[in-house]
Each structure stands twice: as C-alpha cells, then as structure tokens.
Amino acid sequence: MSLTKEQEDLYKKTMSEAKTQLDGIDGEMEKELQKARERLAKLQESKKSFKQIYVGTAELLGIKVEIEDDEDNAPSDGKPSLQNLQ
C-alpha cells in the first residue's frame, strides 16, 4: 500500500513533532538528574559535618564511638551506621 503525498506529509510532520518532544524530554531528564546530583552532594556534605559534630561531642564526653564509613558495611536494616560503644 503506497501513501499519498498528503499522508506522507502528515506522517513526516508527526514524526518531526515526536522527535522534538523526545529531545525536550531528554533535556528535562538531564536537568532533573543534575538537580538530584546537586542535592545528593549537599546531603553528603551535611552528613560529613554532622558526623564531625557527633564524633567531636562524643570525644568531649569521653564516649568511644565506632563509625562505619564504608557504605558496603552499612547495616541492611536501614538504621544509621553510627554506634555507641561504652
């Protein structure tokens, strides 16, 4: 079945519009990924700061603490990896 010139033009226009939408979605996805990366970096910096506060105050109080820095060793129950050892 061959297409008429009118049908061919319609399909080409539809294809062009779909490509434009795909490109737009790709751009939006990249923006959202960048926002997530920036937020993650801020959270990691905040975690680092609070970890320093935690360790510093524990030292002032004379409490020995163990901190697991490696995420591979993090507990699988979802609880924080900071543990008090007295």
KOLSE-618283 format. One record per atom (N, C-alpha, C): atom name; residue number from 0; x negated, y, z negated; residue in one letter. Coordinates in Angstrom, 1 decimal. Layout:
N
a, k, px, py, pz, r
CA, NUM, X, Y, Z, A
...
***
This chain:
86
a, k, px, py, pz, r
N, 0, -0.8, -1.2, 0.0, M
CA, 0, 0.0, 0.0, 0.0, M
C, 0, -0.9, 1.2, 0.0, M
N, 1, -0.7, 2.1, 1.0, S
CA, 1, -1.5, 3.3, 1.0, S
C, 1, -0.7, 4.5, 0.4, S
N, 2, -1.5, 5.4, -0.1, L
CA, 2, -0.9, 6.6, -0.7, L
C, 2, -0.7, 7.7, 0.3, L
N, 3, 0.3, 8.4, 0.1, T
CA, 3, 0.5, 9.6, 0.9, T
C, 3, -0.5, 10.7, 0.4, T
N, 4, -0.7, 11.7, 1.2, K
CA, 4, -1.6, 12.8, 0.9, K
C, 4, -1.1, 13.5, -0.4, K
N, 5, 0.2, 13.6, -0.6, E
CA, 5, 0.8, 14.2, -1.7, E
C, 5, 0.5, 13.4, -3.0, E
N, 6, 0.7, 12.1, -2.9, Q
CA, 6, 0.4, 11.2, -4.0, Q
C, 6, -1.1, 11.2, -4.4, Q
N, 7, -1.9, 11.1, -3.4, E
CA, 7, -3.3, 11.2, -3.6, E
C, 7, -3.7, 12.4, -4.4, E
N, 8, -3.2, 13.6, -3.9, D
CA, 8, -3.5, 14.8, -4.6, D
C, 8, -3.0, 14.8, -6.0, D
N, 9, -1.8, 14.3, -6.3, L
CA, 9, -1.3, 14.2, -7.6, L
C, 9, -2.2, 13.3, -8.5, L
N, 10, -2.6, 12.2, -8.0, Y
CA, 10, -3.4, 11.3, -8.8, Y
C, 10, -4.8, 11.9, -9.1, Y
N, 11, -5.4, 12.6, -8.1, K
CA, 11, -6.6, 13.3, -8.3, K
C, 11, -6.5, 14.4, -9.4, K
N, 12, -5.4, 15.1, -9.3, K
CA, 12, -5.2, 16.2, -10.3, K
C, 12, -5.0, 15.5, -11.7, K
N, 13, -4.2, 14.5, -11.8, T
CA, 13, -4.0, 13.8, -13.1, T
C, 13, -5.4, 13.2, -13.6, T
N, 14, -6.2, 12.7, -12.7, M
CA, 14, -7.5, 12.2, -13.1, M
C, 14, -8.4, 13.3, -13.6, M
N, 15, -8.4, 14.5, -13.0, S
CA, 15, -9.2, 15.6, -13.4, S
C, 15, -8.7, 16.1, -14.8, S
N, 16, -7.4, 16.2, -15.0, E
CA, 16, -6.9, 16.6, -16.3, E
C, 16, -7.3, 15.6, -17.4, E
N, 17, -7.2, 14.4, -17.1, A
CA, 17, -7.6, 13.3, -18.1, A
C, 17, -9.1, 13.5, -18.4, A
N, 18, -9.9, 13.7, -17.4, K
CA, 18, -11.3, 13.9, -17.7, K
C, 18, -11.6, 15.1, -18.5, K
N, 19, -10.9, 16.2, -18.3, T
CA, 19, -11.0, 17.4, -19.1, T
C, 19, -10.6, 17.1, -20.5, T
N, 20, -9.5, 16.4, -20.7, Q
CA, 20, -9.1, 16.0, -22.1, Q
C, 20, -10.1, 15.1, -22.8, Q
N, 21, -10.7, 14.2, -22.1, L
CA, 21, -11.7, 13.3, -22.6, L
C, 21, -12.9, 14.1, -23.1, L
N, 22, -13.4, 15.0, -22.2, D
CA, 22, -14.5, 15.9, -22.6, D
C, 22, -14.2, 16.7, -23.8, D
N, 23, -13.0, 17.2, -23.9, G
CA, 23, -12.6, 18.0, -25.1, G
C, 23, -12.6, 17.2, -26.3, G
N, 24, -12.1, 16.0, -26.2, I
CA, 24, -12.1, 15.1, -27.4, I
C, 24, -13.5, 14.8, -27.8, I
N, 25, -14.4, 14.5, -26.9, D
CA, 25, -15.8, 14.2, -27.2, D
C, 25, -16.4, 15.4, -28.0, D
N, 26, -16.1, 16.6, -27.5, G
CA, 26, -16.6, 17.8, -28.2, G
C, 26, -16.1, 17.9, -29.6, G
N, 27, -14.8, 17.7, -29.8, E
CA, 27, -14.2, 17.7, -31.1, E
C, 27, -14.8, 16.7, -32.1, E
N, 28, -15.0, 15.5, -31.5, M
CA, 28, -15.6, 14.4, -32.3, M
C, 28, -17.0, 14.8, -32.8, M
N, 29, -17.8, 15.4, -31.9, E
CA, 29, -19.1, 15.8, -32.3, E
C, 29, -19.1, 16.9, -33.4, E
N, 30, -18.2, 17.8, -33.3, K
CA, 30, -18.0, 18.9, -34.3, K
C, 30, -17.7, 18.3, -35.6, K
N, 31, -16.7, 17.3, -35.6, E
CA, 31, -16.3, 16.7, -36.9, E
C, 31, -17.4, 15.9, -37.5, E
N, 32, -18.2, 15.2, -36.6, L
CA, 32, -19.4, 14.4, -37.1, L
C, 32, -20.4, 15.3, -37.8, L
N, 33, -20.6, 16.5, -37.1, Q
CA, 33, -21.6, 17.4, -37.7, Q
C, 33, -21.1, 18.0, -39.0, Q
N, 34, -19.8, 18.3, -39.2, K
CA, 34, -19.3, 18.7, -40.4, K
C, 34, -19.5, 17.6, -41.5, K
N, 35, -19.2, 16.4, -41.1, A
CA, 35, -19.4, 15.3, -42.1, A
C, 35, -20.9, 15.1, -42.5, A
N, 36, -21.8, 15.3, -41.6, R
CA, 36, -23.2, 15.2, -41.9, R
C, 36, -23.6, 16.3, -42.8, R
N, 37, -23.1, 17.5, -42.6, E
CA, 37, -23.5, 18.6, -43.4, E
C, 37, -22.9, 18.4, -44.8, E
N, 38, -21.7, 18.0, -44.9, R
CA, 38, -21.0, 17.7, -46.2, R
C, 38, -21.8, 16.6, -47.0, R
N, 39, -22.2, 15.6, -46.3, L
CA, 39, -23.0, 14.5, -46.9, L
C, 39, -24.3, 15.0, -47.4, L
N, 40, -25.0, 15.9, -46.7, A
CA, 40, -26.2, 16.4, -47.1, A
C, 40, -26.0, 17.2, -48.4, A
N, 41, -24.9, 18.0, -48.5, K
CA, 41, -24.6, 18.8, -49.7, K
C, 41, -24.4, 17.9, -50.9, K
N, 42, -23.6, 16.9, -50.6, L
CA, 42, -23.3, 15.9, -51.7, L
C, 42, -24.6, 15.2, -52.2, L
N, 43, -25.5, 14.8, -51.3, Q
CA, 43, -26.7, 14.2, -51.7, Q
C, 43, -27.6, 15.2, -52.5, Q
N, 44, -27.6, 16.4, -52.1, E
CA, 44, -28.4, 17.4, -52.9, E
C, 44, -27.8, 17.6, -54.3, E
N, 45, -26.5, 17.7, -54.3, S
CA, 45, -25.8, 17.8, -55.6, S
C, 45, -26.1, 16.6, -56.5, S
N, 46, -26.0, 15.4, -55.9, K
CA, 46, -26.3, 14.2, -56.7, K
C, 46, -27.7, 14.2, -57.2, K
N, 47, -28.6, 14.7, -56.4, K
CA, 47, -30.0, 14.8, -56.9, K
C, 47, -30.2, 15.7, -58.0, K
N, 48, -29.5, 16.9, -58.0, S
CA, 48, -29.5, 17.9, -59.0, S
C, 48, -28.9, 17.3, -60.3, S
N, 49, -27.8, 16.7, -60.2, F
CA, 49, -27.2, 16.1, -61.4, F
C, 49, -28.0, 15.0, -62.0, F
N, 50, -28.6, 14.2, -61.2, K
CA, 50, -29.5, 13.2, -61.6, K
C, 50, -30.6, 13.7, -62.5, K
N, 51, -31.2, 14.9, -62.0, Q
CA, 51, -32.3, 15.5, -62.7, Q
C, 51, -31.8, 16.0, -64.1, Q
N, 52, -30.6, 16.6, -64.1, I
CA, 52, -30.0, 17.1, -65.4, I
C, 52, -29.7, 15.9, -66.3, I
N, 53, -29.2, 14.8, -65.8, Y
CA, 53, -28.9, 13.6, -66.6, Y
C, 53, -30.2, 13.1, -67.2, Y
N, 54, -31.2, 12.9, -66.4, V
CA, 54, -32.5, 12.4, -66.9, V
C, 54, -33.1, 13.3, -67.9, V
N, 55, -33.1, 14.6, -67.6, G
CA, 55, -33.7, 15.6, -68.5, G
C, 55, -33.0, 15.7, -69.8, G
N, 56, -31.7, 15.6, -69.9, T
CA, 56, -31.0, 15.7, -71.1, T
C, 56, -31.1, 14.4, -71.9, T
N, 57, -31.2, 13.3, -71.2, A
CA, 57, -31.5, 12.0, -71.9, A
C, 57, -32.9, 12.0, -72.6, A
N, 58, -33.8, 12.6, -71.9, E
CA, 58, -35.2, 12.7, -72.5, E
C, 58, -35.1, 13.6, -73.7, E
N, 59, -34.4, 14.7, -73.6, L
CA, 59, -34.3, 15.6, -74.8, L
C, 59, -33.7, 14.9, -76.0, L
N, 60, -32.7, 14.1, -75.7, L
CA, 60, -32.0, 13.3, -76.8, L
C, 60, -32.7, 12.1, -77.2, L
N, 61, -33.8, 11.7, -76.5, G
CA, 61, -34.6, 10.5, -76.8, G
C, 61, -33.9, 9.2, -76.4, G
N, 62, -33.1, 9.3, -75.4, I
CA, 62, -32.4, 8.2, -74.9, I
C, 62, -33.1, 7.7, -73.6, I
N, 63, -33.4, 6.4, -73.6, K
CA, 63, -34.0, 5.8, -72.4, K
C, 63, -32.9, 5.5, -71.4, K
N, 64, -33.2, 5.9, -70.2, V
CA, 64, -32.2, 5.6, -69.1, V
C, 64, -32.9, 4.9, -67.9, V
N, 65, -32.1, 4.1, -67.2, E
CA, 65, -32.6, 3.5, -66.0, E
C, 65, -31.8, 4.0, -64.9, E
N, 66, -32.4, 4.4, -63.9, I
CA, 66, -31.7, 4.9, -62.7, I
C, 66, -32.1, 4.1, -61.5, I
N, 67, -31.1, 3.6, -60.8, E
CA, 67, -31.4, 2.8, -59.6, E
C, 67, -31.3, 3.8, -58.4, E
N, 68, -32.4, 4.1, -57.8, D
CA, 68, -32.5, 5.0, -56.6, D
C, 68, -32.1, 4.3, -55.3, D
N, 69, -32.4, 3.0, -55.2, D
CA, 69, -32.2, 2.3, -54.0, D
C, 69, -30.7, 1.9, -53.9, D
N, 70, -30.0, 2.3, -52.9, E
CA, 70, -28.6, 2.0, -52.8, E
C, 70, -28.3, 0.5, -52.5, E
N, 71, -29.3, -0.2, -52.0, D
CA, 71, -29.2, -1.6, -51.8, D
C, 71, -29.0, -2.3, -53.2, D
N, 72, -29.5, -1.7, -54.3, N
CA, 72, -29.4, -2.3, -55.6, N
C, 72, -28.2, -1.8, -56.4, N
N, 73, -27.4, -1.0, -55.7, A
CA, 73, -26.3, -0.4, -56.4, A
C, 73, -25.3, -1.5, -56.7, A
N, 74, -24.6, -1.4, -57.9, P
CA, 74, -23.6, -2.4, -58.2, P
C, 74, -22.5, -2.4, -57.2, P
N, 75, -21.9, -3.6, -57.0, S
CA, 75, -20.9, -3.8, -56.0, S
C, 75, -19.5, -3.4, -56.5, S
N, 76, -19.4, -3.1, -57.8, D
CA, 76, -18.1, -2.8, -58.4, D
C, 76, -17.7, -1.4, -58.2, D
N, 77, -18.5, -0.6, -57.5, G
CA, 77, -18.2, 0.8, -57.2, G
C, 77, -18.5, 1.8, -58.3, G
N, 78, -19.0, 1.3, -59.5, K
CA, 78, -19.3, 2.2, -60.6, K
C, 78, -20.7, 2.8, -60.4, K
N, 79, -20.9, 4.0, -61.0, P
CA, 79, -22.2, 4.6, -60.9, P
C, 79, -23.4, 3.7, -61.3, P
N, 80, -24.5, 4.0, -60.7, S
CA, 80, -25.7, 3.1, -60.9, S
C, 80, -26.5, 3.6, -62.1, S
N, 81, -26.1, 4.7, -62.8, L
CA, 81, -26.8, 5.2, -63.9, L
C, 81, -26.4, 4.4, -65.1, L
N, 82, -27.4, 3.9, -65.9, Q
CA, 82, -27.0, 3.0, -67.0, Q
C, 82, -27.8, 3.5, -68.2, Q
N, 83, -27.1, 3.6, -69.4, N
CA, 83, -27.8, 4.0, -70.6, N
C, 83, -28.4, 2.7, -71.3, N
N, 84, -29.6, 2.8, -71.6, L
CA, 84, -30.3, 1.7, -72.3, L
C, 84, -30.8, 2.3, -73.6, L
N, 85, -30.3, 1.9, -74.8, Q
CA, 85, -30.8, 2.4, -76.0, Q
C, 85, -31.7, 1.4, -76.8, Q
***
